[in-house]
């Protein structure tokens, strides 16, 4: 089951550097620089990431969707 939308997955792929903690830190560091819509998307994605165990996070396929 894919818990993340395409937009959320794309956002995660930008900030993903290997660990759940690093991803969370990277996104939180950029929240003040995001516009309101992007901030809402980021917070929604973070809440989903936070709900994952380390094992579930490690199994995620985090990559940007291909442009058509």
PQR file with spaces between the fields and no chain letter, atoms N, CA, C, O and H, PARSE charges and radii, in Angstrom:
ATOM       1  N    UNK     1       0.840   -1.184    0.000 -0.4000 1.5000
ATOM       2  CA   UNK     1       0.000    0.000    0.000 -0.0000 2.0000
ATOM       3  C    UNK     1       0.883    1.245    0.000  0.5500 1.7000
ATOM       4  O    UNK     1       1.785    1.373    0.828 -0.5500 1.4000
ATOM       5  N    UNK     2       0.622    2.151   -0.924 -0.4000 1.5000
ATOM       6  CA   UNK     2       1.374    3.399   -0.998 -0.0000 2.0000
ATOM       7  C    UNK     2       0.655    4.445   -0.159  0.5500 1.7000
ATOM       8  O    UNK     2      -0.474    4.829   -0.464 -0.5500 1.4000
ATOM       9  H    UNK     2      -0.111    2.046   -1.596  0.4000 1.0000
ATOM      10  N    UNK     3       1.299    4.891    0.875 -0.4000 1.5000
ATOM      11  CA   UNK     3       0.687    5.850    1.800 -0.0000 2.0000
ATOM      12  C    UNK     3       0.867    7.290    1.358  0.5500 1.7000
ATOM      13  O    UNK     3       0.217    8.190    1.890 -0.5500 1.4000
ATOM      14  H    UNK     3       2.216    4.579    1.124  0.4000 1.0000
ATOM      15  N    UNK     4       1.746    7.515    0.388 -0.4000 1.5000
ATOM      16  CA   UNK     4       2.112    8.866   -0.008 -0.0000 2.0000
ATOM      17  C    UNK     4       1.578    9.195   -1.391  0.5500 1.7000
ATOM      18  O    UNK     4       1.536    8.337   -2.273 -0.5500 1.4000
ATOM      19  H    UNK     4       2.274    6.784   -0.045  0.4000 1.0000
ATOM      20  N    UNK     5       1.169   10.451   -1.573 -0.4000 1.5000
ATOM      21  CA   UNK     5       0.760   10.914   -2.895 -0.0000 2.0000
ATOM      22  C    UNK     5       2.007   11.114   -3.751  0.5500 1.7000
ATOM      23  O    UNK     5       3.127   11.101   -3.239 -0.5500 1.4000
ATOM      24  H    UNK     5       1.203   11.148   -0.856  0.4000 1.0000
ATOM      25  N    UNK     6       1.811   11.295   -5.034 -0.4000 1.5000
ATOM      26  CA   UNK     6       2.929   11.558   -5.936 -0.0000 2.0000
ATOM      27  C    UNK     6       3.661   12.822   -5.501  0.5500 1.7000
ATOM      28  O    UNK     6       4.891   12.860   -5.495 -0.5500 1.4000
ATOM      29  H    UNK     6       0.902   11.306   -5.449  0.4000 1.0000
ATOM      30  N    UNK     7       2.915   13.843   -5.143 -0.4000 1.5000
ATOM      31  CA   UNK     7       3.523   15.108   -4.719 -0.0000 2.0000
ATOM      32  C    UNK     7       4.358   14.922   -3.448  0.5500 1.7000
ATOM      33  O    UNK     7       5.461   15.458   -3.337 -0.5500 1.4000
ATOM      34  H    UNK     7       1.916   13.813   -5.147  0.4000 1.0000
ATOM      35  N    UNK     8       3.828   14.166   -2.505 -0.4000 1.5000
ATOM      36  CA   UNK     8       4.565   13.908   -1.266 -0.0000 2.0000
ATOM      37  C    UNK     8       5.839   13.108   -1.550  0.5500 1.7000
ATOM      38  O    UNK     8       6.902   13.404   -1.004 -0.5500 1.4000
ATOM      39  H    UNK     8       2.933   13.730   -2.595  0.4000 1.0000
ATOM      40  N    UNK     9       5.720   12.098   -2.405 -0.4000 1.5000
ATOM      41  CA   UNK     9       6.890   11.288   -2.754 -0.0000 2.0000
ATOM      42  C    UNK     9       7.955   12.132   -3.440  0.5500 1.7000
ATOM      43  O    UNK     9       9.144   11.981   -3.159 -0.5500 1.4000
ATOM      44  H    UNK     9       4.857   11.858   -2.849  0.4000 1.0000
ATOM      45  N    UNK    10       7.541   13.009   -4.328 -0.4000 1.5000
ATOM      46  CA   UNK    10       8.504   13.900   -4.992 -0.0000 2.0000
ATOM      47  C    UNK    10       9.203   14.791   -3.972  0.5500 1.7000
ATOM      48  O    UNK    10      10.417   14.984   -4.044 -0.5500 1.4000
ATOM      49  H    UNK    10       6.575   13.132   -4.556  0.4000 1.0000
ATOM      50  N    UNK    11       8.450   15.329   -3.030 -0.4000 1.5000
ATOM      51  CA   UNK    11       9.037   16.167   -1.994 -0.0000 2.0000
ATOM      52  C    UNK    11      10.032   15.364   -1.159  0.5500 1.7000
ATOM      53  O    UNK    11      11.139   15.832   -0.892 -0.5500 1.4000
ATOM      54  H    UNK    11       7.464   15.172   -2.972  0.4000 1.0000
ATOM      55  N    UNK    12       9.646   14.167   -0.751 -0.4000 1.5000
ATOM      56  CA   UNK    12      10.546   13.326    0.034 -0.0000 2.0000
ATOM      57  C    UNK    12      11.820   13.018   -0.738  0.5500 1.7000
ATOM      58  O    UNK    12      12.901   12.969   -0.152 -0.5500 1.4000
ATOM      59  H    UNK    12       8.747   13.786   -0.968  0.4000 1.0000
ATOM      60  N    UNK    13      11.706   12.810   -2.042 -0.4000 1.5000
ATOM      61  CA   UNK    13      12.893   12.479   -2.844 -0.0000 2.0000
ATOM      62  C    UNK    13      13.897   13.630   -2.880  0.5500 1.7000
ATOM      63  O    UNK    13      15.100   13.403   -3.011 -0.5500 1.4000
ATOM      64  H    UNK    13      10.828   12.850   -2.518  0.4000 1.0000
ATOM      65  N    UNK    14      13.411   14.841   -2.767 -0.4000 1.5000
ATOM      66  CA   UNK    14      14.298   16.008   -2.777 -0.0000 2.0000
ATOM      67  C    UNK    14      15.140   16.063   -1.508  0.5500 1.7000
ATOM      68  O    UNK    14      16.324   16.399   -1.557 -0.5500 1.4000
ATOM      69  H    UNK    14      12.434   15.025   -2.661  0.4000 1.0000
ATOM      70  N    UNK    15      14.533   15.736   -0.379 -0.4000 1.5000
ATOM      71  CA   UNK    15      15.193   15.900    0.914 -0.0000 2.0000
ATOM      72  C    UNK    15      15.754   14.609    1.511  0.5500 1.7000
ATOM      73  O    UNK    15      16.384   14.636    2.568 -0.5500 1.4000
ATOM      74  H    UNK    15      13.572   15.463   -0.339  0.4000 1.0000
ATOM      75  N    UNK    16      15.530   13.495    0.848 -0.4000 1.5000
ATOM      76  CA   UNK    16      15.969   12.193    1.362 -0.0000 2.0000
ATOM      77  C    UNK    16      17.485   12.056    1.231  0.5500 1.7000
ATOM      78  O    UNK    16      18.047   12.259    0.155 -0.5500 1.4000
ATOM      79  H    UNK    16      15.017   13.473   -0.011  0.4000 1.0000
ATOM      80  N    UNK    17      18.131   11.713    2.334 -0.4000 1.5000
ATOM      81  CA   UNK    17      19.580   11.490    2.332 -0.0000 2.0000
ATOM      82  C    UNK    17      19.922   10.175    3.016  0.5500 1.7000
ATOM      83  O    UNK    17      21.057    9.982    3.452 -0.5500 1.4000
ATOM      84  H    UNK    17      17.674   11.549    3.208  0.4000 1.0000
ATOM      85  N    UNK    18      18.963    9.276    3.116 -0.4000 1.5000
ATOM      86  CA   UNK    18      19.248    7.967    3.662 -0.0000 2.0000
ATOM      87  C    UNK    18      18.475    7.581    4.898  0.5500 1.7000
ATOM      88  O    UNK    18      17.952    6.469    4.968 -0.5500 1.4000
ATOM      89  H    UNK    18      18.041    9.432    2.762  0.4000 1.0000
ATOM      90  N    UNK    19      18.386    8.456    5.871 -0.4000 1.5000
ATOM      91  CA   UNK    19      17.714    8.069    7.113 -0.0000 2.0000
ATOM      92  C    UNK    19      16.428    8.872    7.316  0.5500 1.7000
ATOM      93  O    UNK    19      16.250    9.966    6.779 -0.5500 1.4000
ATOM      94  H    UNK    19      18.811    9.360    5.814  0.4000 1.0000
ATOM      95  N    UNK    20      15.557    8.283    8.104 -0.4000 1.5000
ATOM      96  CA   UNK    20      14.294    8.941    8.457 -0.0000 2.0000
ATOM      97  C    UNK    20      14.583   10.236    9.221  0.5500 1.7000
ATOM      98  O    UNK    20      13.965   11.268    8.963 -0.5500 1.4000
ATOM      99  H    UNK    20      15.702    7.394    8.540  0.4000 1.0000
ATOM     100  N    UNK    21      15.518   10.170   10.152 -0.4000 1.5000
ATOM     101  CA   UNK    21      15.859   11.347   10.958 -0.0000 2.0000
ATOM     102  C    UNK    21      16.422   12.470   10.087  0.5500 1.7000
ATOM     103  O    UNK    21      16.079   13.636   10.283 -0.5500 1.4000
ATOM     104  H    UNK    21      16.020    9.331   10.361  0.4000 1.0000
ATOM     105  N    UNK    22      17.276   12.130    9.135 -0.4000 1.5000
ATOM     106  CA   UNK    22      17.874   13.149    8.269 -0.0000 2.0000
ATOM     107  C    UNK    22      16.824   13.775    7.360  0.5500 1.7000
ATOM     108  O    UNK    22      16.833   14.986    7.137 -0.5500 1.4000
ATOM     109  H    UNK    22      17.554   11.183    8.976  0.4000 1.0000
ATOM     110  N    UNK    23      15.927   12.957    6.840 -0.4000 1.5000
ATOM     111  CA   UNK    23      14.841   13.465    5.995 -0.0000 2.0000
ATOM     112  C    UNK    23      13.982   14.451    6.777  0.5500 1.7000
ATOM     113  O    UNK    23      13.678   15.540    6.291 -0.5500 1.4000
ATOM     114  H    UNK    23      15.920   11.974    7.021  0.4000 1.0000
ATOM     115  N    UNK    24      13.595   14.067    7.981 -0.4000 1.5000
ATOM     116  CA   UNK    24      12.770   14.926    8.830 -0.0000 2.0000
ATOM     117  C    UNK    24      13.496   16.233    9.149  0.5500 1.7000
ATOM     118  O    UNK    24      12.903   17.310    9.089 -0.5500 1.4000
ATOM     119  H    UNK    24      13.842   13.182    8.375  0.4000 1.0000
ATOM     120  N    UNK    25      14.755   16.132    9.481 -0.4000 1.5000
ATOM     121  CA   UNK    25      15.548   17.332    9.788 -0.0000 2.0000
ATOM     122  C    UNK    25      15.643   18.249    8.571  0.5500 1.7000
ATOM     123  O    UNK    25      15.486   19.463    8.695 -0.5500 1.4000
ATOM     124  H    UNK    25      15.236   15.257    9.530  0.4000 1.0000
ATOM     125  N    UNK    26      15.897   17.679    7.407 -0.4000 1.5000
ATOM     126  CA   UNK    26      16.034   18.474    6.176 -0.0000 2.0000
ATOM     127  C    UNK    26      14.742   19.223    5.842  0.5500 1.7000
ATOM     128  O    UNK    26      14.772   20.408    5.512 -0.5500 1.4000
ATOM     129  H    UNK    26      16.025   16.693    7.306  0.4000 1.0000
ATOM     130  N    UNK    27      13.623   18.532    5.930 -0.4000 1.5000
ATOM     131  CA   UNK    27      12.345   19.191    5.607 -0.0000 2.0000
ATOM     132  C    UNK    27      12.011   20.256    6.646  0.5500 1.7000
ATOM     133  O    UNK    27      11.607   21.363    6.292 -0.5500 1.4000
ATOM     134  H    UNK    27      13.598   17.569    6.198  0.4000 1.0000
ATOM     135  N    UNK    28      12.177   19.930    7.919 -0.4000 1.5000
ATOM     136  CA   UNK    28      11.882   20.914    8.966 -0.0000 2.0000
ATOM     137  C    UNK    28      12.735   22.170    8.822  0.5500 1.7000
ATOM     138  O    UNK    28      12.269   23.271    9.117 -0.5500 1.4000
ATOM     139  H    UNK    28      12.506   19.030    8.206  0.4000 1.0000
ATOM     140  N    UNK    29      13.970   22.018    8.376 -0.4000 1.5000
ATOM     141  CA   UNK    29      14.860   23.170    8.202 -0.0000 2.0000
ATOM     142  C    UNK    29      14.389   24.094    7.094  0.5500 1.7000
ATOM     143  O    UNK    29      14.685   25.289    7.121 -0.5500 1.4000
ATOM     144  H    UNK    29      14.349   21.124    8.136  0.4000 1.0000
ATOM     145  N    UNK    30      13.663   23.565    6.122 -0.4000 1.5000
ATOM     146  CA   UNK    30      13.235   24.386    4.988 -0.0000 2.0000
ATOM     147  C    UNK    30      11.798   24.894    5.105  0.5500 1.7000
ATOM     148  O    UNK    30      11.373   25.716    4.293 -0.5500 1.4000
ATOM     149  H    UNK    30      13.423   22.594    6.101  0.4000 1.0000
ATOM     150  N    UNK    31      11.050   24.426    6.090 -0.4000 1.5000
ATOM     151  CA   UNK    31       9.658   24.861    6.231 -0.0000 2.0000
ATOM     152  C    UNK    31       9.485   26.380    6.243  0.5500 1.7000
ATOM     153  O    UNK    31       8.559   26.878    5.602 -0.5500 1.4000
ATOM     154  H    UNK    31      11.396   23.759    6.750  0.4000 1.0000
ATOM     155  N    UNK    32      10.337   27.142    6.944 -0.4000 1.5000
ATOM     156  CA   UNK    32      10.138   28.600    6.965 -0.0000 2.0000
ATOM     157  C    UNK    32      10.282   29.266    5.593  0.5500 1.7000
ATOM     158  O    UNK    32       9.821   30.392    5.402 -0.5500 1.4000
ATOM     159  H    UNK    32      11.089   26.737    7.465  0.4000 1.0000
ATOM     160  N    UNK    33      10.907   28.592    4.656 -0.4000 1.5000
ATOM     161  CA   UNK    33      11.150   29.171    3.335 -0.0000 2.0000
ATOM     162  C    UNK    33      10.121   28.744    2.300  0.5500 1.7000
ATOM     163  O    UNK    33      10.168   29.191    1.155 -0.5500 1.4000
ATOM     164  H    UNK    33      11.282   27.678    4.811  0.4000 1.0000
ATOM     165  N    UNK    34       9.200   27.887    2.694 -0.4000 1.5000
ATOM     166  CA   UNK    34       8.180   27.382    1.768 -0.0000 2.0000
ATOM     167  C    UNK    34       6.953   28.286    1.792  0.5500 1.7000
ATOM     168  O    UNK    34       6.642   28.912    2.806 -0.5500 1.4000
ATOM     169  H    UNK    34       9.162   27.523    3.624  0.4000 1.0000
ATOM     170  N    UNK    35       6.255   28.342    0.639 -0.4000 1.5000
ATOM     171  CA   UNK    35       4.987   29.062    0.638 -0.0000 2.0000
ATOM     172  C    UNK    35       3.947   28.219    1.371  0.5500 1.7000
ATOM     173  O    UNK    35       4.211   27.066    1.712 -0.5500 1.4000
ATOM     174  H    UNK    35       6.507   27.834   -0.184  0.4000 1.0000
ATOM     175  N    UNK    36       2.787   28.779    1.609 -0.4000 1.5000
ATOM     176  CA   UNK    36       1.770   28.125    2.433 -0.0000 2.0000
ATOM     177  C    UNK    36       1.347   26.767    1.890  0.5500 1.7000
ATOM     178  O    UNK    36       1.204   25.816    2.658 -0.5500 1.4000
ATOM     179  H    UNK    36       2.573   29.716    1.332  0.4000 1.0000
ATOM     180  N    UNK    37       1.144   26.661    0.582 -0.4000 1.5000
ATOM     181  CA   UNK    37       0.718   25.393   -0.007 -0.0000 2.0000
ATOM     182  C    UNK    37       1.791   24.319    0.135  0.5500 1.7000
ATOM     183  O    UNK    37       1.490   23.176    0.479 -0.5500 1.4000
ATOM     184  H    UNK    37       1.260   27.434   -0.042  0.4000 1.0000
ATOM     185  N    UNK    38       3.035   24.688   -0.128 -0.4000 1.5000
ATOM     186  CA   UNK    38       4.133   23.728   -0.024 -0.0000 2.0000
ATOM     187  C    UNK    38       4.351   23.331    1.436  0.5500 1.7000
ATOM     188  O    UNK    38       4.647   22.174    1.734 -0.5500 1.4000
ATOM     189  H    UNK    38       3.279   25.616   -0.407  0.4000 1.0000
ATOM     190  N    UNK    39       4.203   24.290    2.335 -0.4000 1.5000
ATOM     191  CA   UNK    39       4.361   24.003    3.764 -0.0000 2.0000
ATOM     192  C    UNK    39       3.304   22.992    4.218  0.5500 1.7000
ATOM     193  O    UNK    39       3.607   22.079    4.986 -0.5500 1.4000
ATOM     194  H    UNK    39       3.962   25.230    2.093  0.4000 1.0000
ATOM     195  N    UNK    40       2.081   23.154    3.750 -0.4000 1.5000
ATOM     196  CA   UNK    40       1.006   22.218    4.090 -0.0000 2.0000
ATOM     197  C    UNK    40       1.336   20.817    3.565  0.5500 1.7000
ATOM     198  O    UNK    40       1.161   19.829    4.278 -0.5500 1.4000
ATOM     199  H    UNK    40       1.835   23.895    3.127  0.4000 1.0000
ATOM     200  N    UNK    41       1.808   20.736    2.334 -0.4000 1.5000
ATOM     201  CA   UNK    41       2.209   19.457    1.744 -0.0000 2.0000
ATOM     202  C    UNK    41       3.337   18.822    2.552  0.5500 1.7000
ATOM     203  O    UNK    41       3.299   17.628    2.847 -0.5500 1.4000
ATOM     204  H    UNK    41       1.950   21.539    1.755  0.4000 1.0000
ATOM     205  N    UNK    42       4.328   19.613    2.902 -0.4000 1.5000
ATOM     206  CA   UNK    42       5.476   19.109    3.656 -0.0000 2.0000
ATOM     207  C    UNK    42       5.059   18.610    5.037  0.5500 1.7000
ATOM     208  O    UNK    42       5.521   17.559    5.482 -0.5500 1.4000
ATOM     209  H    UNK    42       4.359   20.584    2.662  0.4000 1.0000
ATOM     210  N    UNK    43       4.201   19.346    5.706 -0.4000 1.5000
ATOM     211  CA   UNK    43       3.749   18.929    7.035 -0.0000 2.0000
ATOM     212  C    UNK    43       2.935   17.646    6.958  0.5500 1.7000
ATOM     213  O    UNK    43       3.041   16.785    7.831 -0.5500 1.4000
ATOM     214  H    UNK    43       3.825   20.199    5.345  0.4000 1.0000
ATOM     215  N    UNK    44       2.126   17.519    5.918 -0.4000 1.5000
ATOM     216  CA   UNK    44       1.345   16.296    5.732 -0.0000 2.0000
ATOM     217  C    UNK    44       2.272   15.103    5.484  0.5500 1.7000
ATOM     218  O    UNK    44       2.074   14.026    6.048 -0.5500 1.4000
ATOM     219  H    UNK    44       2.040   18.219    5.208  0.4000 1.0000
ATOM     220  N    UNK    45       3.276   15.303    4.645 -0.4000 1.5000
ATOM     221  CA   UNK    45       4.242   14.240    4.367 -0.0000 2.0000
ATOM     222  C    UNK    45       5.029   13.879    5.623  0.5500 1.7000
ATOM     223  O    UNK    45       5.265   12.701    5.893 -0.5500 1.4000
ATOM     224  H    UNK    45       3.437   16.177    4.188  0.4000 1.0000
ATOM     225  N    UNK    46       5.433   14.883    6.385 -0.4000 1.5000
ATOM     226  CA   UNK    46       6.170   14.622    7.625 -0.0000 2.0000
ATOM     227  C    UNK    46       5.345   13.825    8.618  0.5500 1.7000
ATOM     228  O    UNK    46       5.869   12.940    9.295 -0.5500 1.4000
ATOM     229  H    UNK    46       5.241   15.840    6.166  0.4000 1.0000
ATOM     230  N    UNK    47       4.065   14.128    8.711 -0.4000 1.5000
ATOM     231  CA   UNK    47       3.229   13.383    9.660 -0.0000 2.0000
ATOM     232  C    UNK    47       3.134   11.919    9.244  0.5500 1.7000
ATOM     233  O    UNK    47       3.088   11.036   10.101 -0.5500 1.4000
ATOM     234  H    UNK    47       3.638   14.846    8.161  0.4000 1.0000
ATOM     235  N    UNK    48       3.103   11.655    7.956 -0.4000 1.5000
ATOM     236  CA   UNK    48       3.076   10.268    7.475 -0.0000 2.0000
ATOM     237  C    UNK    48       4.413    9.577    7.726  0.5500 1.7000
ATOM     238  O    UNK    48       4.446    8.407    8.107 -0.5500 1.4000
ATOM     239  H    UNK    48       3.140   12.372    7.260  0.4000 1.0000
ATOM     240  N    UNK    49       5.511   10.293    7.514 -0.4000 1.5000
ATOM     241  CA   UNK    49       6.839    9.734    7.769 -0.0000 2.0000
ATOM     242  C    UNK    49       6.995    9.429    9.257  0.5500 1.7000
ATOM     243  O    UNK    49       7.506    8.371    9.624 -0.5500 1.4000
ATOM     244  H    UNK    49       5.484   11.243    7.204  0.4000 1.0000
ATOM     245  N    UNK    50       6.561   10.343   10.106 -0.4000 1.5000
ATOM     246  CA   UNK    50       6.681   10.154   11.553 -0.0000 2.0000
ATOM     247  C    UNK    50       5.934    8.915   12.023  0.5500 1.7000
ATOM     248  O    UNK    50       6.346    8.274   12.989 -0.5500 1.4000
ATOM     249  H    UNK    50       6.146   11.203    9.808  0.4000 1.0000
ATOM     250  N    UNK    51       4.843    8.573   11.351 -0.4000 1.5000
ATOM     251  CA   UNK    51       4.039    7.418   11.742 -0.0000 2.0000
ATOM     252  C    UNK    51       4.689    6.087   11.359  0.5500 1.7000
ATOM     253  O    UNK    51       4.277    5.031   11.839 -0.5500 1.4000
ATOM     254  H    UNK    51       4.508    9.094   10.566  0.4000 1.0000
ATOM     255  N    UNK    52       5.689    6.139   10.507 -0.4000 1.5000
ATOM     256  CA   UNK    52       6.365    4.920   10.053 -0.0000 2.0000
ATOM     257  C    UNK    52       7.399    4.448   11.070  0.5500 1.7000
ATOM     258  O    UNK    52       8.043    5.257   11.738 -0.5500 1.4000
ATOM     259  H    UNK    52       6.023    6.997   10.117  0.4000 1.0000
ATOM     260  N    UNK    53       7.547    3.144   11.177 -0.4000 1.5000
ATOM     261  CA   UNK    53       8.655    2.601   11.959 -0.0000 2.0000
ATOM     262  C    UNK    53       9.918    2.738   11.116  0.5500 1.7000
ATOM     263  O    UNK    53       9.840    3.028    9.922 -0.5500 1.4000
ATOM     264  H    UNK    53       7.024    2.487   10.634  0.4000 1.0000
ATOM     265  N    UNK    54      11.057    2.535   11.719 -0.4000 1.5000
ATOM     266  CA   UNK    54      12.317    2.591   10.970 -0.0000 2.0000
ATOM     267  C    UNK    54      12.332    1.527    9.873  0.5500 1.7000
ATOM     268  O    UNK    54      12.846    1.767    8.781 -0.5500 1.4000
ATOM     269  H    UNK    54      11.120    2.299   12.688  0.4000 1.0000
ATOM     270  N    UNK    55      11.774    0.360   10.163 -0.4000 1.5000
ATOM     271  CA   UNK    55      11.740   -0.727    9.180 -0.0000 2.0000
ATOM     272  C    UNK    55      10.846   -0.363    7.996  0.5500 1.7000
ATOM     273  O    UNK    55      11.202   -0.603    6.843 -0.5500 1.4000
ATOM     274  H    UNK    55      11.357    0.166   11.050  0.4000 1.0000
ATOM     275  N    UNK    56       9.686    0.217    8.289 -0.4000 1.5000
ATOM     276  CA   UNK    56       8.785    0.636    7.210 -0.0000 2.0000
ATOM     277  C    UNK    56       9.432    1.724    6.363  0.5500 1.7000
ATOM     278  O    UNK    56       9.322    1.711    5.137 -0.5500 1.4000
ATOM     279  H    UNK    56       9.396    0.412    9.226  0.4000 1.0000
ATOM     280  N    UNK    57      10.106    2.664    7.017 -0.4000 1.5000
ATOM     281  CA   UNK    57      10.768    3.734    6.285 -0.0000 2.0000
ATOM     282  C    UNK    57      11.850    3.165    5.374  0.5500 1.7000
ATOM     283  O    UNK    57      11.987    3.588    4.226 -0.5500 1.4000
ATOM     284  H    UNK    57      10.195    2.674    8.013  0.4000 1.0000
ATOM     285  N    UNK    58      12.611    2.217    5.882 -0.4000 1.5000
ATOM     286  CA   UNK    58      13.694    1.620    5.099 -0.0000 2.0000
ATOM     287  C    UNK    58      13.173    0.911    3.845  0.5500 1.7000
ATOM     288  O    UNK    58      13.894    0.798    2.854 -0.5500 1.4000
ATOM     289  H    UNK    58      12.500    1.873    6.814  0.4000 1.0000
ATOM     290  N    UNK    59      11.951    0.444    3.883 -0.4000 1.5000
ATOM     291  CA   UNK    59      11.356   -0.251    2.748 -0.0000 2.0000
ATOM     292  C    UNK    59      10.731    0.686    1.717  0.5500 1.7000
ATOM     293  O    UNK    59      10.362    0.245    0.628 -0.5500 1.4000
ATOM     294  H    UNK    59      11.365    0.536    4.688  0.4000 1.0000
ATOM     295  N    UNK    60      10.608    1.969    2.045 -0.4000 1.5000
ATOM     296  CA   UNK    60       9.999    2.923    1.108 -0.0000 2.0000
ATOM     297  C    UNK    60      10.853    3.094   -0.133  0.5500 1.7000
ATOM     298  O    UNK    60      12.080    3.160   -0.067 -0.5500 1.4000
ATOM     299  H    UNK    60      10.908    2.327    2.929  0.4000 1.0000
ATOM     300  N    UNK    61      10.181    3.163   -1.249 -0.4000 1.5000
ATOM     301  CA   UNK    61      10.859    3.501   -2.501 -0.0000 2.0000
ATOM     302  C    UNK    61      10.675    5.000   -2.696  0.5500 1.7000
ATOM     303  O    UNK    61       9.621    5.448   -3.146 -0.5500 1.4000
ATOM     304  H    UNK    61       9.184    3.110   -1.303  0.4000 1.0000
ATOM     305  N    UNK    62      11.692    5.764   -2.359 -0.4000 1.5000
ATOM     306  CA   UNK    62      11.590    7.224   -2.439 -0.0000 2.0000
ATOM     307  C    UNK    62      12.381    7.696   -3.649  0.5500 1.7000
ATOM     308  O    UNK    62      13.611    7.728   -3.632 -0.5500 1.4000
ATOM     309  H    UNK    62      12.549    5.400   -1.993  0.4000 1.0000
ATOM     310  N    UNK    63      11.657    8.061   -4.690 -0.4000 1.5000
ATOM     311  CA   UNK    63      12.272    8.579   -5.903 -0.0000 2.0000
ATOM     312  C    UNK    63      11.266    9.495   -6.585  0.5500 1.7000
ATOM     313  O    UNK    63      10.056    9.333   -6.431 -0.5500 1.4000
ATOM     314  H    UNK    63      10.658    8.035   -4.704  0.4000 1.0000
ATOM     315  N    UNK    64      11.772   10.441   -7.326 -0.4000 1.5000
ATOM     316  CA   UNK    64      10.906   11.398   -8.021 -0.0000 2.0000
ATOM     317  C    UNK    64      10.150   10.706   -9.155  0.5500 1.7000
ATOM     318  O    UNK    64      10.688    9.834   -9.838 -0.5500 1.4000
ATOM     319  H    UNK    64      12.756   10.572   -7.451  0.4000 1.0000
ATOM     320  N    UNK    65       8.921   11.102   -9.336 -0.4000 1.5000
ATOM     321  CA   UNK    65       8.130   10.591  -10.450 -0.0000 2.0000
ATOM     322  C    UNK    65       8.716   11.127  -11.750  0.5500 1.7000
ATOM     323  O    UNK    65       9.193   12.260  -11.819 -0.5500 1.4000
ATOM     324  H    UNK    65       8.484   11.810   -8.781  0.4000 1.0000
ATOM     325  N    UNK    66       8.668   10.303  -12.754 -0.4000 1.5000
ATOM     326  CA   UNK    66       9.190   10.723  -14.052 -0.0000 2.0000
ATOM     327  C    UNK    66       8.242   11.729  -14.693  0.5500 1.7000
ATOM     328  O    UNK    66       7.020   11.628  -14.582 -0.5500 1.4000
ATOM     329  H    UNK    66       8.281    9.383  -12.698  0.4000 1.0000
ATOM     330  N    UNK    67       8.842   12.690  -15.359 -0.4000 1.5000
ATOM     331  CA   UNK    67       8.028   13.665  -16.076 -0.0000 2.0000
ATOM     332  C    UNK    67       7.547   13.050  -17.371  0.5500 1.7000
ATOM     333  O    UNK    67       8.280   12.319  -18.037 -0.5500 1.4000
ATOM     334  H    UNK    67       9.834   12.772  -15.449  0.4000 1.0000
ATOM     335  N    UNK    68       6.306   13.351  -17.723 -0.4000 1.5000
ATOM     336  CA   UNK    68       5.736   12.797  -18.940 -0.0000 2.0000
ATOM     337  C    UNK    68       5.777   13.822  -20.032  0.5500 1.7000
ATOM     338  O    UNK    68       5.339   13.550  -21.150 -0.5500 1.4000
ATOM     339  H    UNK    68       5.711   13.945  -17.182  0.4000 1.0000
